[in-house]
Amino acid sequence: MHISIKKTASPAVLRKAAEIMSNSSPWTALGIKYKDCLKTLNDKSFKFYGAFHKRELAGFILIENRGLLKGYIKVLCVDERFRSLGIGRKLIKKAERVIFRIYPNVFLCVSSFNKRARLFYKRLGYKKTGTLKDFLVKGADEYLLRKSKGPLRKTKYQKIS
């Protein structure tokens, strides 16, 4: 199956992305609705990359390069009909190429109940660096994951006495 990844964010593509996201796990489990997905996807501060099979949107990734966690993967979503075909891996690799050109770290969050995604990220070399207890909804934690080439700053820590 040929998949092309494009940096595109037309209104039609974003509406389709919001539809895919709001109708799939883990967003359904978190109670995240279409309008919330569309609002996030329309935020121009994120970079959107779509994965297309022929002309059909099969998945997408949103990258955030501002704030404390520069190089943050805000959303990775693959249409349930296209899962287990390597599309998520291709999108992550694209995000890593984009982020590692600028920053030495890639961050993302994964829900504690999403065992399949946690295993996926572990196989790609992401390590758990923290837990955000009851972050999005009560009873489900978010795990902060990081893949790193080194610290953000090159200077050495100097102990203050």
C-alpha positions as CSV (number, residue, x, y, z in Angstrom):
1,M,0.0,0.0,0.0
2,H,1.4,3.3,-1.0
3,I,1.1,6.1,1.6
4,S,2.2,9.7,0.9
5,I,2.7,12.1,3.7
6,K,1.9,15.7,2.9
7,K,2.0,19.0,4.9
8,T,-1.5,20.1,4.1
9,A,-4.2,21.6,6.1
10,S,-7.1,22.5,3.8
11,P,-10.5,23.0,5.5
12,A,-11.8,19.7,3.9
13,V,-8.8,17.7,5.1
14,L,-9.1,19.2,8.6
15,R,-12.8,18.4,8.8
16,K,-12.1,14.8,7.7
17,A,-9.3,14.6,10.3
18,A,-11.6,15.8,13.0
19,E,-14.2,13.2,12.0
20,I,-11.6,10.4,12.1
21,M,-10.2,11.5,15.4
22,S,-13.6,12.0,17.2
23,N,-14.8,8.6,16.1
24,S,-11.8,6.6,17.2
25,S,-10.0,5.4,20.3
26,P,-8.6,6.8,22.5
27,W,-10.6,10.1,21.9
28,T,-14.0,8.4,22.2
29,A,-12.9,6.9,25.6
30,L,-11.8,10.4,26.7
31,G,-15.1,12.0,25.6
32,I,-13.5,14.3,23.0
33,K,-16.1,15.4,20.5
34,Y,-15.8,16.5,16.8
35,K,-16.0,20.3,17.6
36,D,-13.1,19.9,20.1
37,C,-11.0,18.0,17.5
38,L,-11.7,20.5,14.8
39,K,-10.8,23.4,17.1
40,T,-7.4,21.8,17.9
41,L,-6.8,20.9,14.2
42,N,-7.5,24.5,13.2
43,D,-5.0,26.0,15.6
44,K,-2.4,27.4,13.2
45,S,0.4,27.1,15.7
46,F,0.6,23.3,15.1
47,K,2.2,21.7,12.0
48,F,-0.2,19.2,10.4
49,Y,1.0,16.3,8.3
50,G,-1.5,14.0,6.6
51,A,-1.0,10.4,5.5
52,F,-2.9,9.7,2.3
53,H,-3.7,6.4,0.6
54,K,-4.5,7.5,-2.9
55,R,-6.6,10.6,-2.1
56,E,-8.1,9.3,1.2
57,L,-6.8,10.6,4.5
58,A,-5.6,7.6,6.4
59,G,-4.1,9.4,9.4
60,F,-2.3,12.5,10.5
61,I,0.1,14.0,13.1
62,L,0.1,17.4,14.7
63,I,3.4,18.9,15.9
64,E,3.9,21.7,18.4
65,N,7.2,23.6,18.5
66,R,6.4,26.2,21.2
67,G,6.2,26.3,24.9
68,L,8.3,24.3,27.4
69,L,8.1,21.0,25.5
70,K,9.3,22.1,22.1
71,G,9.0,19.2,19.8
72,Y,5.8,17.9,21.2
73,I,3.6,15.5,19.2
74,K,0.2,16.8,20.1
75,V,-1.8,14.2,18.2
76,L,-1.1,11.0,16.3
77,C,-4.3,9.6,14.7
78,V,-4.7,6.8,12.2
79,D,-8.1,5.9,10.9
80,E,-9.1,2.6,12.5
81,R,-9.5,1.0,9.0
82,F,-5.8,1.7,8.3
83,R,-4.3,0.7,11.6
84,S,-1.5,-2.0,11.8
85,L,-0.3,-1.1,8.3
86,G,2.7,1.0,9.3
87,I,1.1,4.4,8.8
88,G,1.5,5.5,12.5
89,R,5.2,4.6,12.3
90,K,5.7,6.6,9.1
91,L,4.0,9.6,10.7
92,I,6.1,9.4,13.8
93,K,9.3,9.1,11.7
94,K,8.3,12.2,9.7
95,A,7.6,14.1,13.0
96,E,11.0,13.0,14.4
97,R,12.8,14.2,11.2
98,V,11.1,17.6,11.5
99,I,11.6,18.0,15.2
100,F,15.2,16.6,15.5
101,R,16.4,19.1,12.9
102,I,15.6,21.8,15.4
103,Y,15.4,20.3,18.9
104,P,17.1,17.3,20.6
105,N,13.9,15.9,22.1
106,V,10.6,14.6,21.0
107,F,7.8,14.5,23.5
108,L,4.2,13.1,23.5
109,C,1.6,11.9,25.9
110,V,-0.2,8.6,25.8
111,S,-3.2,7.5,27.9
112,S,-2.6,4.9,30.6
113,F,-5.5,2.7,29.3
114,N,-4.1,2.8,25.7
115,K,-1.9,-0.3,26.0
116,R,-1.5,-0.8,22.3
117,A,-0.2,2.7,21.8
118,R,2.1,2.5,24.8
119,L,3.7,-0.7,23.3
120,F,3.9,1.0,19.9
121,Y,5.8,4.0,21.4
122,K,8.1,1.8,23.5
123,R,9.1,-0.2,20.3
124,L,10.0,3.2,18.7
125,G,12.3,4.1,21.5
126,Y,10.2,6.4,23.6
127,K,10.7,6.3,27.4
128,K,8.2,7.3,30.1
129,T,9.4,10.4,31.9
130,G,6.4,11.3,34.0
131,T,2.8,10.7,34.9
132,L,0.0,13.3,34.7
133,K,-2.5,11.9,37.2
134,D,-6.2,12.3,36.1
135,F,-5.0,14.8,33.5
136,L,-7.7,14.7,30.9
137,V,-10.4,12.7,32.7
138,K,-10.7,11.3,36.2
139,G,-9.4,7.7,36.4
140,A,-7.1,7.9,33.4
141,D,-3.6,9.2,33.6
142,E,-1.5,10.5,30.8
143,Y,2.1,9.3,30.5
144,L,4.7,11.8,29.2
145,L,7.1,10.1,26.9
146,R,10.4,11.3,25.5
147,K,12.8,10.3,22.8
148,S,16.0,12.2,23.1
149,K,19.3,12.9,21.5
150,G,20.4,14.9,24.5
151,P,19.5,17.9,26.7
152,L,18.0,21.1,25.3
153,R,21.0,23.1,26.4
154,K,24.6,22.2,25.8
155,T,26.0,23.9,28.9
156,K,26.9,21.9,32.0
157,Y,25.1,22.2,35.3
158,Q,27.0,24.3,37.8
159,K,26.2,23.6,41.4
160,I,25.2,26.7,43.3
161,S,26.6,26.9,46.8
